Amino acid sequence: MAVTTAQDMVDIYLQAERDLLEGGRDVQINGRRMTMAELPQIRAGRLEWERRVSAEARRGRSGHSLAVFR
């Protein structure tokens, strides 16, 4: 499966979390096998990709609103 966006990675990490939490013994992310013991690393990876998605969404916007007083 070709991953093309940060959102794709978020989705992969979310599915890996679900699989482990639903009783899966291990999951594979980009060819790397991970177990329940690595759930904190999976969550950290998801948070990093969520930050990237958020940054992409903000790109080009200053984050500030401008008020016009007349």
mmJSON file of the N, C-alpha and C atoms, coordinates in Angstrom:
{"data_MODEL":{"atom_site":{
"group_PDB":["ATOM","ATOM","ATOM","ATOM","ATOM","ATOM","ATOM","ATOM","ATOM","ATOM","ATOM","ATOM","ATOM","ATOM","ATOM","ATOM","ATOM","ATOM","ATOM","ATOM","ATOM","ATOM","ATOM","ATOM","ATOM","ATOM","ATOM","ATOM","ATOM","ATOM","ATOM","ATOM","ATOM","ATOM","ATOM","ATOM","ATOM","ATOM","ATOM","ATOM","ATOM","ATOM","ATOM","ATOM","ATOM","ATOM","ATOM","ATOM","ATOM","ATOM","ATOM","ATOM","ATOM","ATOM","ATOM","ATOM","ATOM","ATOM","ATOM","ATOM","ATOM","ATOM","ATOM","ATOM","ATOM","ATOM","ATOM","ATOM","ATOM","ATOM","ATOM","ATOM","ATOM","ATOM","ATOM","ATOM","ATOM","ATOM","ATOM","ATOM","ATOM","ATOM","ATOM","ATOM","ATOM","ATOM","ATOM","ATOM","ATOM","ATOM","ATOM","ATOM","ATOM","ATOM","ATOM","ATOM","ATOM","ATOM","ATOM","ATOM","ATOM","ATOM","ATOM","ATOM","ATOM","ATOM","ATOM","ATOM","ATOM","ATOM","ATOM","ATOM","ATOM","ATOM","ATOM","ATOM","ATOM","ATOM","ATOM","ATOM","ATOM","ATOM","ATOM","ATOM","ATOM","ATOM","ATOM","ATOM","ATOM","ATOM","ATOM","ATOM","ATOM","ATOM","ATOM","ATOM","ATOM","ATOM","ATOM","ATOM","ATOM","ATOM","ATOM","ATOM","ATOM","ATOM","ATOM","ATOM","ATOM","ATOM","ATOM","ATOM","ATOM","ATOM","ATOM","ATOM","ATOM","ATOM","ATOM","ATOM","ATOM","ATOM","ATOM","ATOM","ATOM","ATOM","ATOM","ATOM","ATOM","ATOM","ATOM","ATOM","ATOM","ATOM","ATOM","ATOM","ATOM","ATOM","ATOM","ATOM","ATOM","ATOM","ATOM","ATOM","ATOM","ATOM","ATOM","ATOM","ATOM","ATOM","ATOM","ATOM","ATOM","ATOM","ATOM","ATOM","ATOM","ATOM","ATOM","ATOM","ATOM","ATOM","ATOM","ATOM","ATOM","ATOM","ATOM","ATOM","ATOM","ATOM"],
"id":[1,2,3,4,5,6,7,8,9,10,11,12,13,14,15,16,17,18,19,20,21,22,23,24,25,26,27,28,29,30,31,32,33,34,35,36,37,38,39,40,41,42,43,44,45,46,47,48,49,50,51,52,53,54,55,56,57,58,59,60,61,62,63,64,65,66,67,68,69,70,71,72,73,74,75,76,77,78,79,80,81,82,83,84,85,86,87,88,89,90,91,92,93,94,95,96,97,98,99,100,101,102,103,104,105,106,107,108,109,110,111,112,113,114,115,116,117,118,119,120,121,122,123,124,125,126,127,128,129,130,131,132,133,134,135,136,137,138,139,140,141,142,143,144,145,146,147,148,149,150,151,152,153,154,155,156,157,158,159,160,161,162,163,164,165,166,167,168,169,170,171,172,173,174,175,176,177,178,179,180,181,182,183,184,185,186,187,188,189,190,191,192,193,194,195,196,197,198,199,200,201,202,203,204,205,206,207,208,209,210],
"type_symbol":["N","C","C","N","C","C","N","C","C","N","C","C","N","C","C","N","C","C","N","C","C","N","C","C","N","C","C","N","C","C","N","C","C","N","C","C","N","C","C","N","C","C","N","C","C","N","C","C","N","C","C","N","C","C","N","C","C","N","C","C","N","C","C","N","C","C","N","C","C","N","C","C","N","C","C","N","C","C","N","C","C","N","C","C","N","C","C","N","C","C","N","C","C","N","C","C","N","C","C","N","C","C","N","C","C","N","C","C","N","C","C","N","C","C","N","C","C","N","C","C","N","C","C","N","C","C","N","C","C","N","C","C","N","C","C","N","C","C","N","C","C","N","C","C","N","C","C","N","C","C","N","C","C","N","C","C","N","C","C","N","C","C","N","C","C","N","C","C","N","C","C","N","C","C","N","C","C","N","C","C","N","C","C","N","C","C","N","C","C","N","C","C","N","C","C","N","C","C","N","C","C","N","C","C","N","C","C","N","C","C"],
"label_atom_id":["N","CA","C","N","CA","C","N","CA","C","N","CA","C","N","CA","C","N","CA","C","N","CA","C","N","CA","C","N","CA","C","N","CA","C","N","CA","C","N","CA","C","N","CA","C","N","CA","C","N","CA","C","N","CA","C","N","CA","C","N","CA","C","N","CA","C","N","CA","C","N","CA","C","N","CA","C","N","CA","C","N","CA","C","N","CA","C","N","CA","C","N","CA","C","N","CA","C","N","CA","C","N","CA","C","N","CA","C","N","CA","C","N","CA","C","N","CA","C","N","CA","C","N","CA","C","N","CA","C","N","CA","C","N","CA","C","N","CA","C","N","CA","C","N","CA","C","N","CA","C","N","CA","C","N","CA","C","N","CA","C","N","CA","C","N","CA","C","N","CA","C","N","CA","C","N","CA","C","N","CA","C","N","CA","C","N","CA","C","N","CA","C","N","CA","C","N","CA","C","N","CA","C","N","CA","C","N","CA","C","N","CA","C","N","CA","C","N","CA","C","N","CA","C","N","CA","C","N","CA","C","N","CA","C","N","CA","C","N","CA","C","N","CA","C"],
"label_alt_id":[null,null,null,null,null,null,null,null,null,null,null,null,null,null,null,null,null,null,null,null,null,null,null,null,null,null,null,null,null,null,null,null,null,null,null,null,null,null,null,null,null,null,null,null,null,null,null,null,null,null,null,null,null,null,null,null,null,null,null,null,null,null,null,null,null,null,null,null,null,null,null,null,null,null,null,null,null,null,null,null,null,null,null,null,null,null,null,null,null,null,null,null,null,null,null,null,null,null,null,null,null,null,null,null,null,null,null,null,null,null,null,null,null,null,null,null,null,null,null,null,null,null,null,null,null,null,null,null,null,null,null,null,null,null,null,null,null,null,null,null,null,null,null,null,null,null,null,null,null,null,null,null,null,null,null,null,null,null,null,null,null,null,null,null,null,null,null,null,null,null,null,null,null,null,null,null,null,null,null,null,null,null,null,null,null,null,null,null,null,null,null,null,null,null,null,null,null,null,null,null,null,null,null,null,null,null,null,null,null,null],
"label_comp_id":["MET","MET","MET","ALA","ALA","ALA","VAL","VAL","VAL","THR","THR","THR","THR","THR","THR","ALA","ALA","ALA","GLN","GLN","GLN","ASP","ASP","ASP","MET","MET","MET","VAL","VAL","VAL","ASP","ASP","ASP","ILE","ILE","ILE","TYR","TYR","TYR","LEU","LEU","LEU","GLN","GLN","GLN","ALA","ALA","ALA","GLU","GLU","GLU","ARG","ARG","ARG","ASP","ASP","ASP","LEU","LEU","LEU","LEU","LEU","LEU","GLU","GLU","GLU","GLY","GLY","GLY","GLY","GLY","GLY","ARG","ARG","ARG","ASP","ASP","ASP","VAL","VAL","VAL","GLN","GLN","GLN","ILE","ILE","ILE","ASN","ASN","ASN","GLY","GLY","GLY","ARG","ARG","ARG","ARG","ARG","ARG","MET","MET","MET","THR","THR","THR","MET","MET","MET","ALA","ALA","ALA","GLU","GLU","GLU","LEU","LEU","LEU","PRO","PRO","PRO","GLN","GLN","GLN","ILE","ILE","ILE","ARG","ARG","ARG","ALA","ALA","ALA","GLY","GLY","GLY","ARG","ARG","ARG","LEU","LEU","LEU","GLU","GLU","GLU","TRP","TRP","TRP","GLU","GLU","GLU","ARG","ARG","ARG","ARG","ARG","ARG","VAL","VAL","VAL","SER","SER","SER","ALA","ALA","ALA","GLU","GLU","GLU","ALA","ALA","ALA","ARG","ARG","ARG","ARG","ARG","ARG","GLY","GLY","GLY","ARG","ARG","ARG","SER","SER","SER","GLY","GLY","GLY","HIS","HIS","HIS","SER","SER","SER","LEU","LEU","LEU","ALA","ALA","ALA","VAL","VAL","VAL","PHE","PHE","PHE","ARG","ARG","ARG"],
"label_asym_id":["A","A","A","A","A","A","A","A","A","A","A","A","A","A","A","A","A","A","A","A","A","A","A","A","A","A","A","A","A","A","A","A","A","A","A","A","A","A","A","A","A","A","A","A","A","A","A","A","A","A","A","A","A","A","A","A","A","A","A","A","A","A","A","A","A","A","A","A","A","A","A","A","A","A","A","A","A","A","A","A","A","A","A","A","A","A","A","A","A","A","A","A","A","A","A","A","A","A","A","A","A","A","A","A","A","A","A","A","A","A","A","A","A","A","A","A","A","A","A","A","A","A","A","A","A","A","A","A","A","A","A","A","A","A","A","A","A","A","A","A","A","A","A","A","A","A","A","A","A","A","A","A","A","A","A","A","A","A","A","A","A","A","A","A","A","A","A","A","A","A","A","A","A","A","A","A","A","A","A","A","A","A","A","A","A","A","A","A","A","A","A","A","A","A","A","A","A","A","A","A","A","A","A","A","A","A","A","A","A","A"],
"label_entity_id":["1","1","1","1","1","1","1","1","1","1","1","1","1","1","1","1","1","1","1","1","1","1","1","1","1","1","1","1","1","1","1","1","1","1","1","1","1","1","1","1","1","1","1","1","1","1","1","1","1","1","1","1","1","1","1","1","1","1","1","1","1","1","1","1","1","1","1","1","1","1","1","1","1","1","1","1","1","1","1","1","1","1","1","1","1","1","1","1","1","1","1","1","1","1","1","1","1","1","1","1","1","1","1","1","1","1","1","1","1","1","1","1","1","1","1","1","1","1","1","1","1","1","1","1","1","1","1","1","1","1","1","1","1","1","1","1","1","1","1","1","1","1","1","1","1","1","1","1","1","1","1","1","1","1","1","1","1","1","1","1","1","1","1","1","1","1","1","1","1","1","1","1","1","1","1","1","1","1","1","1","1","1","1","1","1","1","1","1","1","1","1","1","1","1","1","1","1","1","1","1","1","1","1","1","1","1","1","1","1","1"],
"label_seq_id":[1,1,1,2,2,2,3,3,3,4,4,4,5,5,5,6,6,6,7,7,7,8,8,8,9,9,9,10,10,10,11,11,11,12,12,12,13,13,13,14,14,14,15,15,15,16,16,16,17,17,17,18,18,18,19,19,19,20,20,20,21,21,21,22,22,22,23,23,23,24,24,24,25,25,25,26,26,26,27,27,27,28,28,28,29,29,29,30,30,30,31,31,31,32,32,32,33,33,33,34,34,34,35,35,35,36,36,36,37,37,37,38,38,38,39,39,39,40,40,40,41,41,41,42,42,42,43,43,43,44,44,44,45,45,45,46,46,46,47,47,47,48,48,48,49,49,49,50,50,50,51,51,51,52,52,52,53,53,53,54,54,54,55,55,55,56,56,56,57,57,57,58,58,58,59,59,59,60,60,60,61,61,61,62,62,62,63,63,63,64,64,64,65,65,65,66,66,66,67,67,67,68,68,68,69,69,69,70,70,70],
"pdbx_PDB_ins_code":[null,null,null,null,null,null,null,null,null,null,null,null,null,null,null,null,null,null,null,null,null,null,null,null,null,null,null,null,null,null,null,null,null,null,null,null,null,null,null,null,null,null,null,null,null,null,null,null,null,null,null,null,null,null,null,null,null,null,null,null,null,null,null,null,null,null,null,null,null,null,null,null,null,null,null,null,null,null,null,null,null,null,null,null,null,null,null,null,null,null,null,null,null,null,null,null,null,null,null,null,null,null,null,null,null,null,null,null,null,null,null,null,null,null,null,null,null,null,null,null,null,null,null,null,null,null,null,null,null,null,null,null,null,null,null,null,null,null,null,null,null,null,null,null,null,null,null,null,null,null,null,null,null,null,null,null,null,null,null,null,null,null,null,null,null,null,null,null,null,null,null,null,null,null,null,null,null,null,null,null,null,null,null,null,null,null,null,null,null,null,null,null,null,null,null,null,null,null,null,null,null,null,null,null,null,null,null,null,null,null],
"Cartn_x":[0.846,0.0,0.893,0.675,1.466,0.833,1.598,1.131,1.506,0.511,0.797,0.596,-0.16,-0.424,-0.224,-0.097,-0.003,-1.281,-2.427,-3.692,-3.722,-3.128,-3.03,-2.284,-1.196,-0.413,-1.206,-1.954,-2.801,-3.772,-4.383,-5.344,-4.694,-3.468,-2.744,-2.461,-1.99,-1.69,-2.955,-4.054,-5.315,-5.77,-5.645,-6.037,-5.138,-3.844,-2.923,-3.303,-3.639,-4.087,-5.331,-6.309,-7.55,-7.269,-6.439,-6.136,-5.508,-4.548,-3.908,-4.882,-5.665,-6.579,-7.734,-8.043,-9.111,-8.582,-7.351,-6.826,-5.847,-5.488,-4.481,-3.143,-2.395,-1.105,-0.026,-0.119,0.848,0.246,0.865,0.444,1.704,1.504,2.626,2.377,3.341,3.274,4.509,4.28,5.378,6.456,6.039,6.974,7.55,7.229,7.754,6.672,6.983,6.04,6.093,4.921,4.851,3.882,4.176,3.345,2.668,1.836,1.118,2.079,3.258,4.246,4.681,4.499,4.914,3.761,2.651,1.507,1.876,2.698,3.091,3.81,4.652,5.33,4.34,3.347,2.326,1.542,1.179,0.444,1.296,2.565,3.458,3.568,3.637,3.678,2.413,1.272,-0.006,-0.055,0.376,0.371,1.265,2.423,3.33,2.67,2.02,1.356,0.142,-0.546,-1.665,-1.166,0.012,0.604,0.926,1.418,1.727,0.466,-0.609,-1.883,-2.343,-2.236,-2.652,-1.808,-0.511,0.381,0.06,-0.24,-0.609,-1.897,-2.829,-4.108,-3.912,-2.932,-2.672,-1.787,-1.096,-0.141,-0.808,-0.17,-0.703,-1.63,-1.95,-2.799,-1.961,-2.156,-1.355,-1.813,-3.056,-3.565,-4.193,-4.144,-4.727,-5.879,-6.882,-7.991,-7.767,-8.225,-8.103,-9.474,-9.528,-10.767,-10.687,-11.788,-11.837,-12.799,-12.26,-13.071,-13.362,-14.609,-14.971,-15.699],
"Cartn_y":[-1.174,0.0,1.239,2.124,3.34,4.433,4.943,6.027,7.336,8.2,9.432,10.684,10.613,11.819,11.562,12.664,12.568,11.971,12.294,11.735,10.218,9.71,8.263,7.63,8.282,7.754,7.792,8.856,8.925,7.754,7.499,6.405,5.051,4.854,3.603,3.423,4.487,4.394,4.175,4.818,4.604,3.154,2.6,1.201,0.268,0.563,-0.258,-0.225,0.958,1.06,0.206,0.36,-0.413,-1.912,-2.34,-3.772,-4.314,-3.586,-4.045,-4.032,-2.968,-2.839,-3.832,-4.3,-5.298,-6.715,-6.868,-8.19,-8.74,-7.945,-8.418,-8.564,-9.578,-9.802,-8.894,-8.596,-7.687,-7.063,-5.978,-5.283,-4.945,-4.587,-4.222,-2.837,-1.937,-0.579,-0.372,-0.14,0.067,-0.998,-2.247,-3.366,-3.663,-2.878,-3.102,-3.732,-4.873,-5.564,-4.973,-4.638,-4.026,-4.829,-4.888,-5.637,-4.686,-5.258,-4.459,-3.655,-4.184,-3.474,-2.171,-2.074,-0.879,0.089,-0.12,0.777,2.237,2.554,3.963,4.55,3.759,4.247,4.448,3.564,3.706,4.989,5.234,6.455,7.696,7.634,8.773,9.025,7.959,8.108,8.747,8.313,8.895,10.374,10.754,12.169,13.003,12.459,13.178,13.398,12.378,12.524,13.443,13.433,14.363,15.807,16.039,17.382,17.803,16.86,17.174,17.509,16.749,17.034,18.436,18.759,20.066,21.171,20.949,21.945,22.151,21.065,21.186,21.988,21.787,22.503,23.999,24.337,25.748,26.445,25.694,26.274,27.359,28.488,29.585,30.5,30.127,30.999,31.475,32.717,33.281,32.806,32.331,31.918,33.064,34.255,35.432,35.965,36.427,37.073,38.574,39.204,40.655,41.285,42.314,43.039,44.354,44.748,46.005,46.92,48.042,48.99,50.173,50.602,51.739,52.775],
"Cartn_z":[0.0,0.0,0.0,-0.928,-1.025,-0.168,0.784,1.641,0.971,0.792,0.067,0.906,1.982,2.763,4.252,4.979,6.434,7.001,6.41,6.896,6.711,5.623,5.438,6.609,7.047,8.164,9.463,9.696,10.889,10.876,9.737,9.62,9.894,9.401,9.638,11.122,11.771,13.203,14.029,13.66,14.375,14.24,13.042,12.841,13.648,13.705,14.49,15.967,16.479,17.879,18.11,17.215,17.353,17.332,16.385,16.266,17.544,18.107,19.338,20.508,20.622,21.753,21.677,20.475,20.315,20.452,20.92,21.22,20.21,19.222,18.272,18.966,18.611,19.265,18.714,17.424,16.828,15.578,15.138,13.919,13.123,11.868,11.035,10.451,10.621,10.076,9.215,7.93,6.971,7.093,7.187,7.233,8.602,9.605,10.962,11.824,12.423,13.286,14.692,15.241,16.567,17.431,18.735,19.676,20.652,21.524,22.511,23.379,23.63,24.441,23.775,22.479,21.756,21.515,22.201,22.054,22.317,23.321,23.514,22.297,21.623,20.425,19.278,19.191,18.152,18.395,19.64,19.958,19.696,20.02,19.758,18.257,17.476,16.027,15.494,16.021,15.598,15.93,17.131,17.523,16.616,16.248,15.343,13.984,13.452,12.151,12.25,13.392,13.571,13.575,14.177,14.154,12.723,11.934,10.541,9.752,9.977,9.312,9.687,10.968,11.452,10.828,10.737,10.144,8.666,7.961,6.551,6.396,7.306,7.242,7.506,8.35,8.684,7.664,6.84,5.893,5.055,4.997,4.209,4.984,6.202,7.036,8.203,8.586,9.673,11.045,11.131,12.419,13.189,12.609,13.251,12.402,13.068,12.37,12.368,11.345,11.26,11.429,12.236,12.424,11.659,11.078,10.344,11.099,11.6,12.331,11.422,11.346,10.485,11.274],
"occupancy":[1.0,1.0,1.0,1.0,1.0,1.0,1.0,1.0,1.0,1.0,1.0,1.0,1.0,1.0,1.0,1.0,1.0,1.0,1.0,1.0,1.0,1.0,1.0,1.0,1.0,1.0,1.0,1.0,1.0,1.0,1.0,1.0,1.0,1.0,1.0,1.0,1.0,1.0,1.0,1.0,1.0,1.0,1.0,1.0,1.0,1.0,1.0,1.0,1.0,1.0,1.0,1.0,1.0,1.0,1.0,1.0,1.0,1.0,1.0,1.0,1.0,1.0,1.0,1.0,1.0,1.0,1.0,1.0,1.0,1.0,1.0,1.0,1.0,1.0,1.0,1.0,1.0,1.0,1.0,1.0,1.0,1.0,1.0,1.0,1.0,1.0,1.0,1.0,1.0,1.0,1.0,1.0,1.0,1.0,1.0,1.0,1.0,1.0,1.0,1.0,1.0,1.0,1.0,1.0,1.0,1.0,1.0,1.0,1.0,1.0,1.0,1.0,1.0,1.0,1.0,1.0,1.0,1.0,1.0,1.0,1.0,1.0,1.0,1.0,1.0,1.0,1.0,1.0,1.0,1.0,1.0,1.0,1.0,1.0,1.0,1.0,1.0,1.0,1.0,1.0,1.0,1.0,1.0,1.0,1.0,1.0,1.0,1.0,1.0,1.0,1.0,1.0,1.0,1.0,1.0,1.0,1.0,1.0,1.0,1.0,1.0,1.0,1.0,1.0,1.0,1.0,1.0,1.0,1.0,1.0,1.0,1.0,1.0,1.0,1.0,1.0,1.0,1.0,1.0,1.0,1.0,1.0,1.0,1.0,1.0,1.0,1.0,1.0,1.0,1.0,1.0,1.0,1.0,1.0,1.0,1.0,1.0,1.0,1.0,1.0,1.0,1.0,1.0,1.0,1.0,1.0,1.0,1.0,1.0,1.0],
"B_iso_or_equiv":[0.0,0.0,0.0,0.0,0.0,0.0,0.0,0.0,0.0,0.0,0.0,0.0,0.0,0.0,0.0,0.0,0.0,0.0,0.0,0.0,0.0,0.0,0.0,0.0,0.0,0.0,0.0,0.0,0.0,0.0,0.0,0.0,0.0,0.0,0.0,0.0,0.0,0.0,0.0,0.0,0.0,0.0,0.0,0.0,0.0,0.0,0.0,0.0,0.0,0.0,0.0,0.0,0.0,0.0,0.0,0.0,0.0,0.0,0.0,0.0,0.0,0.0,0.0,0.0,0.0,0.0,0.0,0.0,0.0,0.0,0.0,0.0,0.0,0.0,0.0,0.0,0.0,0.0,0.0,0.0,0.0,0.0,0.0,0.0,0.0,0.0,0.0,0.0,0.0,0.0,0.0,0.0,0.0,0.0,0.0,0.0,0.0,0.0,0.0,0.0,0.0,0.0,0.0,0.0,0.0,0.0,0.0,0.0,0.0,0.0,0.0,0.0,0.0,0.0,0.0,0.0,0.0,0.0,0.0,0.0,0.0,0.0,0.0,0.0,0.0,0.0,0.0,0.0,0.0,0.0,0.0,0.0,0.0,0.0,0.0,0.0,0.0,0.0,0.0,0.0,0.0,0.0,0.0,0.0,0.0,0.0,0.0,0.0,0.0,0.0,0.0,0.0,0.0,0.0,0.0,0.0,0.0,0.0,0.0,0.0,0.0,0.0,0.0,0.0,0.0,0.0,0.0,0.0,0.0,0.0,0.0,0.0,0.0,0.0,0.0,0.0,0.0,0.0,0.0,0.0,0.0,0.0,0.0,0.0,0.0,0.0,0.0,0.0,0.0,0.0,0.0,0.0,0.0,0.0,0.0,0.0,0.0,0.0,0.0,0.0,0.0,0.0,0.0,0.0,0.0,0.0,0.0,0.0,0.0,0.0],
"pdbx_formal_charge":[null,null,null,null,null,null,null,null,null,null,null,null,null,null,null,null,null,null,null,null,null,null,null,null,null,null,null,null,null,null,null,null,null,null,null,null,null,null,null,null,null,null,null,null,null,null,null,null,null,null,null,null,null,null,null,null,null,null,null,null,null,null,null,null,null,null,null,null,null,null,null,null,null,null,null,null,null,null,null,null,null,null,null,null,null,null,null,null,null,null,null,null,null,null,null,null,null,null,null,null,null,null,null,null,null,null,null,null,null,null,null,null,null,null,null,null,null,null,null,null,null,null,null,null,null,null,null,null,null,null,null,null,null,null,null,null,null,null,null,null,null,null,null,null,null,null,null,null,null,null,null,null,null,null,null,null,null,null,null,null,null,null,null,null,null,null,null,null,null,null,null,null,null,null,null,null,null,null,null,null,null,null,null,null,null,null,null,null,null,null,null,null,null,null,null,null,null,null,null,null,null,null,null,null,null,null,null,null,null,null],
"auth_seq_id":[1,1,1,2,2,2,3,3,3,4,4,4,5,5,5,6,6,6,7,7,7,8,8,8,9,9,9,10,10,10,11,11,11,12,12,12,13,13,13,14,14,14,15,15,15,16,16,16,17,17,17,18,18,18,19,19,19,20,20,20,21,21,21,22,22,22,23,23,23,24,24,24,25,25,25,26,26,26,27,27,27,28,28,28,29,29,29,30,30,30,31,31,31,32,32,32,33,33,33,34,34,34,35,35,35,36,36,36,37,37,37,38,38,38,39,39,39,40,40,40,41,41,41,42,42,42,43,43,43,44,44,44,45,45,45,46,46,46,47,47,47,48,48,48,49,49,49,50,50,50,51,51,51,52,52,52,53,53,53,54,54,54,55,55,55,56,56,56,57,57,57,58,58,58,59,59,59,60,60,60,61,61,61,62,62,62,63,63,63,64,64,64,65,65,65,66,66,66,67,67,67,68,68,68,69,69,69,70,70,70],
"auth_comp_id":["MET","MET","MET","ALA","ALA","ALA","VAL","VAL","VAL","THR","THR","THR","THR","THR","THR","ALA","ALA","ALA","GLN","GLN","GLN","ASP","ASP","ASP","MET","MET","MET","VAL","VAL","VAL","ASP","ASP","ASP","ILE","ILE","ILE","TYR","TYR","TYR","LEU","LEU","LEU","GLN","GLN","GLN","ALA","ALA","ALA","GLU","GLU","GLU","ARG","ARG","ARG","ASP","ASP","ASP","LEU","LEU","LEU","LEU","LEU","LEU","GLU","GLU","GLU","GLY","GLY","GLY","GLY","GLY","GLY","ARG","ARG","ARG","ASP","ASP","ASP","VAL","VAL","VAL","GLN","GLN","GLN","ILE","ILE","ILE","ASN","ASN","ASN","GLY","GLY","GLY","ARG","ARG","ARG","ARG","ARG","ARG","MET","MET","MET","THR","THR","THR","MET","MET","MET","ALA","ALA","ALA","GLU","GLU","GLU","LEU","LEU","LEU","PRO","PRO","PRO","GLN","GLN","GLN","ILE","ILE","ILE","ARG","ARG","ARG","ALA","ALA","ALA","GLY","GLY","GLY","ARG","ARG","ARG","LEU","LEU","LEU","GLU","GLU","GLU","TRP","TRP","TRP","GLU","GLU","GLU","ARG","ARG","ARG","ARG","ARG","ARG","VAL","VAL","VAL","SER","SER","SER","ALA","ALA","ALA","GLU","GLU","GLU","ALA","ALA","ALA","ARG","ARG","ARG","ARG","ARG","ARG","GLY","GLY","GLY","ARG","ARG","ARG","SER","SER","SER","GLY","GLY","GLY","HIS","HIS","HIS","SER","SER","SER","LEU","LEU","LEU","ALA","ALA","ALA","VAL","VAL","VAL","PHE","PHE","PHE","ARG","ARG","ARG"],
"auth_asym_id":["A","A","A","A","A","A","A","A","A","A","A","A","A","A","A","A","A","A","A","A","A","A","A","A","A","A","A","A","A","A","A","A","A","A","A","A","A","A","A","A","A","A","A","A","A","A","A","A","A","A","A","A","A","A","A","A","A","A","A","A","A","A","A","A","A","A","A","A","A","A","A","A","A","A","A","A","A","A","A","A","A","A","A","A","A","A","A","A","A","A","A","A","A","A","A","A","A","A","A","A","A","A","A","A","A","A","A","A","A","A","A","A","A","A","A","A","A","A","A","A","A","A","A","A","A","A","A","A","A","A","A","A","A","A","A","A","A","A","A","A","A","A","A","A","A","A","A","A","A","A","A","A","A","A","A","A","A","A","A","A","A","A","A","A","A","A","A","A","A","A","A","A","A","A","A","A","A","A","A","A","A","A","A","A","A","A","A","A","A","A","A","A","A","A","A","A","A","A","A","A","A","A","A","A","A","A","A","A","A","A"],
"auth_atom_id":["N","CA","C","N","CA","C","N","CA","C","N","CA","C","N","CA","C","N","CA","C","N","CA","C","N","CA","C","N","CA","C","N","CA","C","N","CA","C","N","CA","C","N","CA","C","N","CA","C","N","CA","C","N","CA","C","N","CA","C","N","CA","C","N","CA","C","N","CA","C","N","CA","C","N","CA","C","N","CA","C","N","CA","C","N","CA","C","N","CA","C","N","CA","C","N","CA","C","N","CA","C","N","CA","C","N","CA","C","N","CA","C","N","CA","C","N","CA","C","N","CA","C","N","CA","C","N","CA","C","N","CA","C","N","CA","C","N","CA","C","N","CA","C","N","CA","C","N","CA","C","N","CA","C","N","CA","C","N","CA","C","N","CA","C","N","CA","C","N","CA","C","N","CA","C","N","CA","C","N","CA","C","N","CA","C","N","CA","C","N","CA","C","N","CA","C","N","CA","C","N","CA","C","N","CA","C","N","CA","C","N","CA","C","N","CA","C","N","CA","C","N","CA","C","N","CA","C","N","CA","C","N","CA","C","N","CA","C","N","CA","C","N","CA","C"],
"pdbx_PDB_model_num":[1,1,1,1,1,1,1,1,1,1,1,1,1,1,1,1,1,1,1,1,1,1,1,1,1,1,1,1,1,1,1,1,1,1,1,1,1,1,1,1,1,1,1,1,1,1,1,1,1,1,1,1,1,1,1,1,1,1,1,1,1,1,1,1,1,1,1,1,1,1,1,1,1,1,1,1,1,1,1,1,1,1,1,1,1,1,1,1,1,1,1,1,1,1,1,1,1,1,1,1,1,1,1,1,1,1,1,1,1,1,1,1,1,1,1,1,1,1,1,1,1,1,1,1,1,1,1,1,1,1,1,1,1,1,1,1,1,1,1,1,1,1,1,1,1,1,1,1,1,1,1,1,1,1,1,1,1,1,1,1,1,1,1,1,1,1,1,1,1,1,1,1,1,1,1,1,1,1,1,1,1,1,1,1,1,1,1,1,1,1,1,1,1,1,1,1,1,1,1,1,1,1,1,1,1,1,1,1,1,1]
}}}
